[in-house]
Amino acid sequence: MKVCQQLLSRAFSHRVNSYAVSRTTSDIPATGSPKAGRWSSAQSASFCSSSAEDRKARPSMLKHLSSKIRSTGPVSVSEYMKEVLTNPVTGYYVRKNMLGADGDFITSPEISQVFGELLGVWIVSEWMGAGRPEQLQLVELGPGRGSLAADILRVFSQLQSVVGGASVSVHLVEVSPALSRLQAETLTGKRNMEASSEDDPVYRQGETAARVSVSWYRRLEDVPAAFSIFVAHEFFDALPVHKFQRTEKGWREVLVDIEPADPDRLRFVVAPTPTLASSTLVQADERRDHVEVCAEGGVIVQQLARRIEEEGGAALIADYGHDGTGTDTLRGFKGHQLHDVLSTPGSADLTADVDFSFLRRMAGGGVACLGPVTQRMFLKNMGIDVRMQVLLRNCSDPSTRKQLISSYDMLTNPSKMGERFHFFSLLHPSRLAVPKKPQGLKLEKKSPAPLPVAGFTELGF
Ligand code: SAH
C-alpha cells in the first residue's frame, strides 16, 4: 500500500489549487432513488428527448421493431435492447449525448474529477505491480464524454517521473460516432481525424496535447494485443440482457411482442417453448425465479481475461450490480426519471444491473478476480478522504467547497452511489501469486507476501 500512498502524494502535491469545479453546470442533486441506479442531475433540461431529431427517431424505431416482429415473431429482450440502444441509425447511444447535467443521467466521472484521478493512481500502481512494462495501453470501454480518460491522463502526466519511461497509448471502444466526436474534443481538441474508409477498424485517430496517441474502435477485438489496463465504467450495464422466467414447464425466455389490442404498443410475453438462449444460458442449479443473463458482457469478459492472461495487465470494471442475487432489474431512464422499458423505444436509456458472479464465471480460471467491493470502500481505500482534505484545506471559495463536499457525499454516501456501485477487477494471476523464496538464502524466514492491490485492500494513512 506504500506504493499507492506515494503515488497519491506525488500526483497531487503540486496541484491542490487546480481542482476544476464539477463538470456539471448545476449543483449535484442530494436526492435520488438508489433503486434507479442512474443518477439524474438537478437541472432537468432534456435537450435530448425534446429535439426534432429525437421526435423523428422514436416512431421510426417503433416502426422498425414492429415490422421485424411482424415478419419473424417476438424478439428476445436482448435483441430489443440491442436495437434500441445501438442500432447504427436510430439507437439511443448512437444519436445522443445522454450524459451530464443536460443529459438523461449523470455518472461518477462527471460528478467529480477526483474519481478519475483515483482510478489513474490505481492504473499506475497496477502497471508498477506488473514490473513497469515498456508499453502501457489504456483501453476504455464505453468512454462517454471522455472525462474519465482525460482525468486518468492528467494523473499520468503528474506522475511523469514514474510513468515517463513507458510508451503510453489510449484505445477507446465506442459504438457511438456522436460520442466519439465529443471524446475526441475532450482528449485531443482538434488533433484528430476520422478514418477515410468505413471498413477501417480504427475509425478515428488523434493525439493529445502531450502527444499521446488516441484511437477509436467499434469492437474490443480490434484493439492491438499488448500489455493493457482496461477500464469499463457504467459500460456493462448498457449491454443487452436476455430475460428468463421459471415456469411449471421449466425455464422460458421473456420476449417482446406487439400489443394485439394496440399495434402502436409493445408488450412482454413468455415464449411457449424453450429458445436456444433459455436452454443454454440458465445455470442448471439456478435458484431464482427470474434471471437476466448478459451474454454479450460474458463474451467481452472472456476476451478481457484471455488478453490479460496472454499479454499481462488488468481490468477494472465499475458498475451497479449484484453478485448473483438480482432478478428483474431491467429499467428505462429518460429525463432523469424511470421510464417504461417498452414505451417510445429509442428515446430512453435501457439498463440492467451487472451480475458480477456471471462475469467471474465467464472470466474462467486463467485470471484472478477481485471484488466486487462497494464504490465507497474502493474510493476510501484509494485515499479519497485524504485527497478531499487537501483540496478543502486549499480552497477558500465557499461555492467550490460546497461542491467538493457534495460530490464527495454523492460518490461515497451508502445511500447514494457509495454502496450501489461496485468495483470488480481481473488481474494476471502472477499479480496475486506469492513471490518464490530466493534460492540459497537460508536465513530468510518466510516468503514475502504479494503486493496488495490498491482499492481492494484497506489503505492505512
Ligand atoms: N463510461 C462513461 C459512459 C457510460 S454510458 C461514464 O461513466 O460516464 C455507456 C457508454 O458505453 C457510452 O459511451 C456508450 O456509447 C457506450 N456503449 C454502449 N454500448 C456499447 C457497445 N456495445 N460497444 C461499445 N460502446 C458501447
Residues whose N, C-alpha, C, O or C-beta is under 5 A from the ligand:
A	BS01	SAH	Y93 T107 P109 L141 G142 P143 G144 V173 E174 V175 S176 L179 R218 H233 E234 F235 A238
